[in-house]
């Protein structure tokens, strides 16, 4: 064909561009299918190079071929060079090829390629996150050394973070706008939560650009709406509420059809309105939000949050009564969810409501309850502790300057250590608040001066306004009313500039009060009149009424007391339901007016109530003022006694304030607070080894100054470490010695510690020590206050004595518990009777207990009954009927579970069969039973039945189990289908598990790409049972495809897992991946990482190495563990090292390690070490054993046990005798029991 | 494919280049060249040629070419970052800008830390709303750094523009913006309303020349904005000139194609006249060449 002819043929075709592209593709197909594929798939990314070609081909390691393909592509005229590196197709060509990809037959391939690219971008992003952390670590040094280099790094980091995500979003948009939105949402949530708003904004804006460019359609429109919402949400979070309101309101006005979107938008719109103090509008919006969710069940999970938003808004309106009602709804829903973390916000708001309603003791208790949840369940979480710290600081500001200082120290420790000048500055402002509240004007003044100079440096108008308000308030409290009035005016101006409507209003009120003290009544009246209107506009009726009331003074000074009467009377109506602080101020204004009008009795009663209300919320200054005025009033009427009492009360308050103001922290207290704050920092660490150091720091704090808070911290830290004895003693001392700390939460927690102490000993097999501990707890726990815990202690005592063969003692304890209403005690009594042959009494007890409302007890009792009676189907049916009579089918299910757990599968199967028509979960359990029996066909049928359950979670679990059965039957494709369903439906347990299974099966099926996807998902879910295994597989998968670096990353992540086996295997893989000629430093670095992940991992890895004959490496590792000299693992390491050295024939060195293991006095190691010394190194037996016996406690008892096993009864007895009878040795009862066993 | 524009591979566009040189030489009041044409018409190639023209003038004219479809974040800040990087190669001093950027970089890296979720219950439960509550102060580093970041970015943009005005007092500066239709929502506002109106059209800024190219350019808006001044200040080009026969021959020779005759050239010429884009023609010729070679 001639050139002209070719061009002519193109031009005459219907679509010349398309015709040309077809020529290109045909020609490429002829040249090489690989090139043709590359021409097509390189249209997908917005930027490509040889690396991306590798990703798309699935051969990243084949760098040579990838580069060659790139070279061939560059010959095409439609490939453009990008200014910042890489290549892209010309728009028109890319658009045509992308349209081809949307054809059905290519869709599967498109999905596969898209996910390859997305994974690649996610990996790049993860590396950028790491690079960012690395850069942050060295930022100070680099910044000093070379600002230019620093800027370069910072820019690279910034781009590195957002660019891969934007690329991934644009890729996913090719699949569907919703895929892109889902991806964006996941990352956005994490970025917004971490306060990374600049990146968030870039992501939203990039997503919008991508989605707008897509063809129009319903999904595109809906996604664009969601993006509008995301932007609005971000504006709310970055404190730009006016912009947020505009955006969200306009989104709502467009009437989006998606209810969920409307619901979420209403929530954020309300927040934006509330931030601008548009309280009335916010309440209306939040009410709509709640109604939408209640009516249409749009998003039940979030209903508690919606109620909480209403509550917070009512709190801002000084309506703790209305707030409390909504908090109660929110709290009930959160409690029902069973997620403890969800309780925290409602508890925090409830505490605020209680504190603001003047119920300070309740408020303190609620705060401590929330803190108790954090301390016991969410120890390392900083944010909830920080929120509760503020509440506690607020509380202690009214009671104890010492504890306030301690809490401020903790608050400082909780502030993330970030180089952001506004964080410490805002913290200063908060502290000034608390100093003012606690009467520490001197310290407030000093800190205000510091803050003022810092605010100038930082240049934040928002903080300047906040600080200005505090300075004005300080001047007012110091009696400098002129200065206060001026400062309030400055605050007004500054707050207006930054749109803080609330602060503007507060500043105007402050100014009016300061002016009234100067007798400038004309200005006061003008200000208050305007203010009343402002408050009303904001929807704050309480403050509007107060402004009206305070205008009475101006009216009076104008000579119009009647108008004053009228204003006050109208204001009184508006204050109904308002909180105590507002009402106290109103009553004060009323009293002043009544007194000025000569109505002294009315003035007196108003002042008395005002003082009481102020005291109830910890406002000592207005309380003292009211009481002083009351004294003067009483004195004026000759009520000397009353005047004296009020003057004394006022003097008491003023003395407290004066002492606060004069308070100076002693060096000891300062040091104590510092140690305490360091202890808290240690608690926040994820590393479990820091717990012990936290306890040490709290103890060091206590050595410097007695302080109940330090002790409380040490109690919880000891509990977290499982040292229940120390926890009990410390908490008991806090409650005994410090009345201010007594609250029901801590009393309840003490009871829990008591129970846990006994249980831990009992579970450890130390029955004697457990019985003593329970008996001690029963003596110390209050009968009425801790009735429930006492019942558990009685049960524990009964269990301990029963195991120690003290039948009478055990029965007595159970009977006492039974008398207290414990059905479990009846069950235990039945068991005891059965053990001792009293069958009839046992049957009676079991029958009683089987009717219990506690389904577990009922089921267990029914099981016992069927054990005692004939194990016939009829008997099982009777047991089912018995438990059903009170507990319903759920109790029968529990009975089935109990039978199954005891291996009574026939009976369990019968029970499940009876109730499976009512409870699909029974089918699930039946399936598990059949599976365990090996009847896979029956199991499959049961799981299929459970798979039709209405409950999504049961369906998910059934699908997962079905997948397991199918996998066991080698129906791998069927298993894949089932696990996919489980991954889609399952709860947070089933989903990652299913993903892991999918990953494993697909690996076997030779689909590494999809396997990788599921393994990535499983690895990302942070499930301790799943994630480490997934990471290990991922590492293997990547290593097999020569992606060494990501493989290493995966192994390194697996190495840090809590699963010792996986962690050790990961360590082994990392060591194996080292080339033979790798420098020693690399091996050392891996060993160091293994050690960091825990001594247990290192010990297990040493075993693995030793098992495969790599004794030298095992020895090296054990030596490192041993050198750490850590009480927990070093003794074990020394023992194992000794054994390895004996195997290697080095008995002398082995002896030294055995000795070290022995001298560690570790109860679980020293006795073994002694025997090893005797057996392997010919140490004198008696002398060596004696040495261990001398250690006493567990060492001696276990030494005895080992000797007894070897048949050396005499030496064993000597060991037991050494411990028996030693009063302080907690193992004495166990030694005694062994001695008596031996004798009998 | 070379990173650097190779002028020997660039054929014609004499009319556009002349127009551009008039602008660079500040022969009249015109400061903006607005080139609009369809996809594949060769706009990007032309802009590269204009950049080359500036780079190799004597003395060189500071120039920056930004394909707006290729910048990572479609924001004014990102755009000025790209502009500054290129202009710095001509020894233009952007001291104020660099000072703000250094401060911003410092803050940004400094603000990195493992900041926990901002809500008391934690925001780590997917799909669950978060209630920021009272913890803002403790975890608000991001919010605050966002304020600072955004403020500093705005300040950086302002500082750049201020520096640019200073630079333009000494020498002409050329800014070439390609793929305007893909500049995104923010830049679609910023380029005409801030950059052009307040700086390029400011009579005090005498030596700043801007070329905007795309399938869509803001000519109508600029016309409204400038009124009578539009004719004098903006040179709109609604389509690029096409090749003459000699240009076609030049191109075929450049490609090393020998097997063509006058009829082929005539036909190509007619097609170009009838609306075939130069890009499409070039692509067709190259494909023919490839197929011939394979055959």
Interface residues (C-beta under 8 A of the other chain):
Chain A: X1 X2 X3 X4 X6 X7 X8 X10 X11 X16 X17 X20 X23 X24 X27 X30 X31 X74 X75 X76 X77 X78 X79 X80 X81 X82 X83 X84 X87 X88 X90 X91 X92 X132 X133 X135 X136 X139 X143 X147 X150 X151 X153 X154 X155 X157 X158 X159 X162 X163 X166 X186 X189 X192 X193 X194 X195 X196 X197 X198 X202 X205 X206 X208 X209 X237 X238 X239 X264 X267 X301 X302 X305 X306 X308 X309 X312 X339 X341 X342 X344 X345 X348 X349 X352 X378 X381 X382 X383 X384 X386 X387 X390 X391 X411 X414 X415 X416 X417 X418 X419 X420 X422 X423 X426 X427 X430 X460
Chain B: X1 X2 X3 X39 X40 X44 X65 X66 X67 X69 X70 X72 X73 X74 X75 X81 X82 X98 X101 X102 X104 X105 X106 X107 X108 X109 X110 X111 X112 X113 X114 X115 X116 X117 X118 X119 X120 X121 X122 X123 X124 X125 X126 X127 X128 X129 X130 X131 X132 X133 X134 X135 X137 X138 X139 X140 X141 X142 X143 X144 X145 X146 X147 X148 X149 X150 X153 X184 X185 X186 X252 X257 X259 X260 X263 X264 X266 X267 X268 X271 X276 X279 X280 X281 X282 X283 X284 X285 X286 X287 X288 X290 X291 X294
